Amino acid sequence: MTATASSPDAPAVTAPRPSPLRRGGPLAARIALAAGSGLLFAAAFAPRPLWWVAPLAIAGLGIALHGRRVWGAAGYGLVFGIAFNLVHLVWIQDFLGHEFGPAPWLALTGVLSGFLALVCAAMPLVSRLPGAPVWQALVFLLQESARMRWPFNGFPWGRVGFSQPEGAYLSLASLGGAPLVGFAVLVTGFGLAQLAVRLRQGGVRFTRAVVAPALAVVLPLVAGLATWPTVGTAAESGTRTVAVVQGNAPDVGIGLLGQRDTIRANHFAESERLLERIRSGEVPRPDVVVWPETATDVRGGDPRLDALADEFGVPLLVGALYQRPGSDLTANATLVWEPGEGITGHYVKRELVPFAEYVPMREIARWFTPFVDDTRDMLWGSQGAALDVAGAQLGTVICYEVAYDYVARDNVGAGAELLVTPTNNAWFGPGEMSYQQLAMSRVRAVEHSRAVVVAATSGISAIVAPDGSVTRSTSLYTATSMVAEVPLRQATTLSDRLGAWTEYALVGAALAAMVAGFVLRSHSKRTTPRADATEGEQHGGGDTAHG
């Protein structure tokens, strides 16, 4: 064994020290960027009118995902999802927090964030394709389609399109509904991310490399602005004067389970005050009076509602827990209550809330909640409907249903000239839930070119014009009523004509892009010499993938 002495004149050779940025800086910075982008995305939703923040948040996520491999991309997607959903869904604490602590809020956050992690894991497959921002947007939308359906009929809260109840993109709802609005926002966001990366790599100068991402940023905005002139608001088959009764309820979260008599009494009391205002001439006599979701229990008939309808002299649209004569099944329904006739029509809720209106996997659920044995499964509605009320066709979308695309679409397809959204948000406290749900009604208004009347137990009740603007609204936890004239419309939007095919086309394109990306990646691996791959790993630090 020999030793070699170095020359005293030779410079000392030392092994290069790992850069502090390489050791931990980029990882910490990307985690912070993903989390900050998730928080920024939450800020884009109601009650804040910051629709333009959503593409910026997606851009931040896109930069965090740039160059990541599958597991890294999944991790940053999970961080983004946790930051977003923790803030966006904090209102669940107002409902269940006093009884169960943070467990339901954290569990739902974890499930929804898992969906985001899965689609972000697929981003490396499509990031090398030409027009990458388009394919990234499509892949992101896959998680929205999945969680609209699974588990337990899904939970569509926090969809990208619902962050846009106003602004440049909203008009696109008339062409392709909430999925197309979300797609446009996402293309802009991922386009911004790619534009930022390419400007950083090539300097701030115009080159061919920045043309595609620049177009991805600009074209969705231009498309939205160009569509606005086609959004109609004028009455096409007359108008109706609608009164909304907001009786109010105690702010006690899940304690409302024992307050049904109070809620019923409050709505009768507010209806009497509304009658006095009508008799005094303070407000005009309405053509129909709307009560919110589950404002009362109805088993067969109800003499007091008979008398109230007679006093108004116009039909009531009553949200009720309804039990037909001779049936032991309860439905969450909207009832048409005519003076002198009683119930002449009804609509039954088609999207029931799991663990509240029905209990899936009852035996397993019993391990986690003491309310299972006291919760009976409600009757599921089976079809859309247009209720004949005061000579107009009204489509009702009950509370939670407004988050699902097909419910309002089916009612409009049945002939609805006006949409009514009765809701009971008193369970969820003074937080953001009621504002978030109102934003969904605003998107639906443009999607179907219909005015929307929102009737809420404790607020926010509102009159939404067919262009999504709110013309009248109430405050939270206030007993009040409002009377407004609304247009009846029969126009059919492109979104209505395309129906679910818009979503199916977007999902199909996303899956095709993932297959193409997988094939391209496999081909690249087969044709890249091992030496080049090794060199790339050495220079890339092992955490870099083709972007």
Order of alpha helices (4+ residues) and beta strands (2+ residues): alpha-alpha-alpha-alpha-alpha-alpha-alpha-alpha-alpha-beta-alpha-beta-beta-alpha-beta-beta-beta-alpha-beta-beta-alpha-beta-alpha-beta-beta-beta-beta-alpha-alpha-alpha
